[in-house]
Amino acid sequence: MANQKGFWRVAVGIGILVGVAAVVLLLQPSGQMSNFQKWQYSSSEKAAAPATLQVKFFGVSTLLFDDGKTQVLIDGFFSRPSIAQVLFTKTQSQPQVIQHIVQQHQLQRTQAIFVTHSHYDHALDIAELGKQLPNSKIIGSRSTLNIARGGQVSEQQLLLVQPLRPMMFGQFRVTAIPSQHTPPTAVNNDLGEEITQPLQLPAHFSAFKEGHSFDYLIEHSGQRILVKASTGAVPDQLKNLKVDTLFLGIAQLSRQSEQFQQNYLDQTLRSLQPKVVVPVHWDNFFQPIDQPLEFLPYLADNTEQSLKILIRAAEQQRTRLVLLSQPVSYPLDPALQSDR
């Protein structure tokens, strides 16, 4: 009997160690950025003139477009709570973090904030941004606007997204295109659900309902740019559109079927025929904004494999892939983009 008890103690101990090791492995980055240096952009390669159209990537699908006079921001997710905070507590914006970003990147020139959808990793900071940038318009779905209302943002700042109706901000012409979200997961199964009342923070991540997804076509000085934050596409939605630069979401791409992957790339990369494709929504958004971007952990995705899928597809059609791994100014004028 004593030997049997000892055996079970050892077995349980081994089981616990194996479980801990599995959790540690699942929380590791799903690949190394150093394996993709060939595609990473460095600001030292070729500096853009101050008035040149530029973009800065802050992770997920937060993109700051800047022509030297006017800024247009996509999403604006800067607080980036840790995975423990997201899973076990309620999430909220960090005003000091956002204030630092506003000052460092001169966001006072931001005239419009366009939100792709209302999950927390896209819309958590909308209300705080609205308060710190009172001259900016917030454009999004009813769900997005209810997040802003929860933070008492002025109604004069809020604009309900109008699909396929261009909006002008300075020299930026921005058109919202109805889209599809990445296929649902066990913790992200609320597609099409809406936030119907003002959402006050802090709030659990599950309170941030998708509320419909949008791509954004940005036109400026003859250039056409499409931001597609999520790994989903409405069939034939983009078949008559051609762009110079495509910001393409790859979250969960490697975890979909080969048929899904083929269709997604057909509907986006192969249809749009961009000169440059920039992957987005690949980074570990549980890391603070002041840390270098790294791939999502294995628990959430296999980012290295997703990126390799996109690289192969881009090479097949001779589209240049650029990996933006830090918020430096990347020139969007094809004549100034570095030939790597």
N, C-alpha and C positions, 0 to 999 in steps of 0.2 A: 504493500500500500504506500509506504514511504517513497519507494522508487517511482511508483506511478505518479505521485504528487510532484516529485522532482522533475519527472519528464514533462508534465504539463506546465510547470513553471518555466522550464527552458523553452518549450514550444510557444508559450504566450510571449515570453521575452523576445524570441526571434521574430514572432509576428509583429510585435510593436516596432522593432527595429526596421523590419521590412516596410511597414506602413510609413514610418517617419522618413525613410530613405525615398520612398515613392513620392511623398508630398514635396520633399526638398527638390527632387528631380523635376516634378511638374511645375515648380515655381521658378525654374531656371529659364533664361531666355532661349527661345526656340531657334537658335542660330546665333552667329556672331557677325556684327557689323564689319569686322575686319575682312571677312570673306567677300565683301562687295565693294572694296575700295575702288575698283575699276569704274564703278558707276556713280560714286559719290561726288557731289559738287563741292568745291572749295572756293571761298570768296576770293582767294588770292589768284585764281586762274585768270580772271578778266573782270575788272571792276566796271560797273555800269555808271554812266553819267548821272548826276543827280535827278535830272528830269526824265530819265528813261523809265519805262514801265517795269516795275520790279515786283517780286513776291517774296514773302518770308513765310516759312513753314514752321509751325510751333508744335506739331504732333497731331494725331488723329486727323481731322480735316480742318483744323484751324489754319487759315491762310489769310495773310494781310497783303492786299494789292495796293500799290502805291505808285503814283506817277509824278511825285514831287510836289503836288499841290493837294490832291484829293486821295483819301484812303477808303477802300472798301474791304470790310472784314467778313470772312466766312466763319460762322459758328462762334469762335472766341471762347474756347475752353482752356482756361489757364490754371484753375485751382488744383485739379488732378489729385483728388484724395487717394490714399493708399488702398490696397485691396482689403485690408482689415477694416478700414473705416467704411468702405462701401458695403461689405458683407455684414458687419456687426453693429454699425451705428447709422445714424442719419447723416446725409451729406449736406454740405453747405459751401458757399463761396468763401474765399479768403480775400477780403478787401485789400489787405496790404500787398498781397501777391499781385493782384490786378492793378493796384496803384503803381507798383514798380514797373509793370509791363507798359502801362499807359505812358509813364514818364520816359522810360528807356527807349521806346519805339515811337514816341510822339503821336500817340493815338488820338490826340485832340483833333487831328485832321480827318478822323474817320467820319464820313457822312452817312454811311449805311452799314448795318450788320445784318447779313442774310443768314438764316438758320436752315440747315439742311433737313433736320428733323429734331424731335424733342426728347430723345434719350439724354441722360445726364451728361454723357461724355461729349455732347454737342451743345447742350443748352443750359447746363448748370449755372453758368456765370452771366447769363443774359440780363438778369435783373440788376446785378451789381455793375455790369458794364453800362447799362442804361442810366444808372444813377451817376456814375463817374464820367460819362460822356453824354451830357444832357442835350447836345446838339446833334446827336446821331439818331437816325431812324432805325428801328428794329423791325425787320420784315420776316415773317414766318407764318406758320399755320396757327389756327385758333389755340392749339395746345401750347405752342411757343409763346404766344401773346399772354396766355394765362400764367405762364411762369414769370413773365415780366410783371404782370399785374400783381402777383403775389409779393413782389418786392416793391410795390407802390411806384412803379415807373409811370411817368406821365402818359396819359392816353394820346397826347399829341405826338409822342415819339413812336407809337405803335401803328404798323401798317400790316393788314392781312395780306398774305401773299396772293398775287393774282397770276395764275399760271398763263404763260405764253404772252403776257403783256409787258413789254420792255419798260424799264424804269431808268431814268437818267440821273446820275450823280456826277457832277463835273463832266469829264469826258468819258466816264464809264457808262456803258449801256448794258444793263443786267436783265436777263430774262429767266424766270423760273420755269423749269420743265418738270412736270410730274414724273416721279420715279418709283422704284421699288427698293425696299430695304433688303439687306442681307437676309437669307433664310433664317427663320427663328431657331433659337437654341433653348435648352431647358430653363435658363435664367433670363431669357430675352424673348418671350413668347407673347408679345402684346401688339403685334403689327396691326395697324388700323385703329387701335384704341386711342381715345382722345382724353386730354385733360380738360374737363368741362368747367372747372371752377379755378379761381386764382390759387396758385400753389405757393404756399409759404414755406420758406426754408428755416431750419433744416428739414429735410424730407428723405425718406428711404429711396434708394435708387429705383425701386419698382414703381414709385409714384410718377416717374418721368415717362409717360406713355409716348409711343412713337409719334402718333398724331399726323401721319402721312409724311412721305419723303419727297425731296425735291433736288434736282440737279440745277446748277446755275451756269448759264451761258454768259460770259463776260466779253464784251466787245470794246475795243479801245484802239484808236489810231490804226484801223485796218486789221488789227489782230483779233483772233477769235480763240477764246479759252473756255473749256468746259470743266467744271468741278463736279465730279460724281463721287460722293462720299461713301456710298454704300455699295456692296457687292451684289447688286440686283439691277435688272434692266427691264423696262416695258418693251415687249416685242415690237420691233420696227420703229420705235419712238424716235430714233436718231438717224434713220437711214438716209435722210436727205440733208444731213448736216456734215460739214467738214470743219475741222478746227486746226489751229496751229499747235496748241498745247493742250494736253489732256491730263488732268489730275484724277487718277483712277483709284478708287477704293479696292483693296485686296483682302480685307478682313475675311477670314474663314474660307478663302478661295480654295485652298488645298484640301479642305475637309468636305468639299462638295464632290459630286460625281463627275467623272470625265465629261459626260454629256453637258452638265451644267457649266463646267469650266469652258468648254468649247463654245457653247451658246453665249455665255457672258462676254467672252472675248470677241465673238463675231458681232454682237450687238453694240460693242463699245470700240475697242481698239481697231478692229478690222473695218468697221463701218465708218468711223470718224477719220481714219487715216491721218493722225496727227504727225507733225514733224518731231515732236517731243512728247513722251509720256512720263509723268511723275507719279509714282505710287504714293498713295496716302492711306491712312487708317491701318498702319502696320506696326506702329510703335506701342510700347508698354505704357499705356496712359495711367497706370497706377504709380508711376514714378513722378517725382516733383518736376516742375517746369524748368528749374535751374540745373537739372541733371542731364547729361548727354542722353540722347534718344537711344533706346535699345529695343530689340524685338520683343513682342509679346511672349509671355511664358508659355510653355507647352500646355499648361492647364487651359489656356484660352485659345491657342491657335498654334499652327506650325508655320510661322511667318517665313522662314527661310525657304520652305518649299513653295509657298504662295508666290514669293518674289521670283523664284526660279521659273515658275510657270509663265509669269508675265515677261520676264527677260527673253525666254525662248520665243514667245509670240511676237515680241517687238523686233527681235533680230530677224525673224522670218520675213517681215515686211519692211525692214530697214528703217524702222522708227527708233530714234535715239531715246534711250531710257536714262533718266537722271534721278538719282537718289538724293533727296535733300535730308540731311541728318542733323541740321542745326539751323536756328533762325537767322540765317544770313541772307542778304539781298541777292536774289537770283534774277538776272535780266530776262525778260520775256520777249524782247525784240530778237527774232531769229538771227539777225546780223551780229548781235552781241553775245549770243550764246556760244560758249566755248565748244570747239570741236575736240572731243576727247579722243 
